[in-house]
Amino acid sequence: MMPNAPSTLSENEIAQIEQHKYFLSEKAGYDVGWEHAEQDWREHFGPQVVTAESATAESAPATIRPKGLSGFFKRLISRAAV
């Protein structure tokens, strides 16, 4: 069993991954599968390990928003979770 098995995810995280899977599948034109969606979600939106680099990025002013499409999806998913 993988250490990141769906059973270790909260209901909210599972819902976010399902939504992410939908968007990835729509973009690709086919079902990308749960494993791919979960891995991509973890890389782009999941809980991050705090490192020296990320700690300094987190201390940046709140007015700085993530750039590019990934920032858009982060904002979209965070608003959908509310």
N, C-alpha and C positions, 0 to 999 in steps of 0.2 A: 504494500500500500504506500502511496506517495505521502510525504510529510505534509503536503498542501492539499490533502484530500478535501472534497466538499464538506465532509462532516466537521471539519475544523473551522468552517466559515460561519459567520453569523447569518441570520435570515436577511439582513440588510445587504451584506456583501454578496450573497447568492443572487438577490434581486438585481444588484448592480451588474454582476457578471452576466446574468441573463439579458439585461438591457444592452450591455456591451456586445454580447454575442449577436443580438438582433442587428445592431448597427454594422458590425463587421460583416455579417452575412449579407446584408443589403448592399453594402459597398462592393463585396466580392462577387455577388450574383449567385451564390450558393451557400449552403449551410457550412460554416467554418468549423463547427464542432465545439463542444464544451471545453475540451482540454486547451485548444488554441485560444479560445476566448478568455479562459481563466488566466493563462500565462500572459497574454497581452494585457489584460486588466491589471494583473499584479505588477507588471513592468511599468505601466503608465499611470495607474490610479490607486493601486493597493498601498497598504501600510509600508512605509519605507524604513529601512534601517538607518539610524541616525549616525552620520559620519561627520568628520570635521567640516567637510565641504557643505553637506546639507544643513549643518547647524548654522553656518554663516549665512546660507541662503534663507533659512527660516527667520533670521534676525533682520532681514531686509525689510524696508517699509512695506506696509500692507497695500499701498497703492500700486505696487508693481504687480502686474498680472502675468501669468505664464503666457508665452508667445506661441503662435502657431495653432494648428488644429488640435493638438493634444490639450492645450490650455482651454480651448473651446469645449472639448468633451469633459474636462474636469469641472468646469463651471456648470455645464449642462447636467451632469450627473449629480453634483452637489445640490443643485436647485431641485432636481427631481426627488432627492431623498428627503426634502423638507416637507 
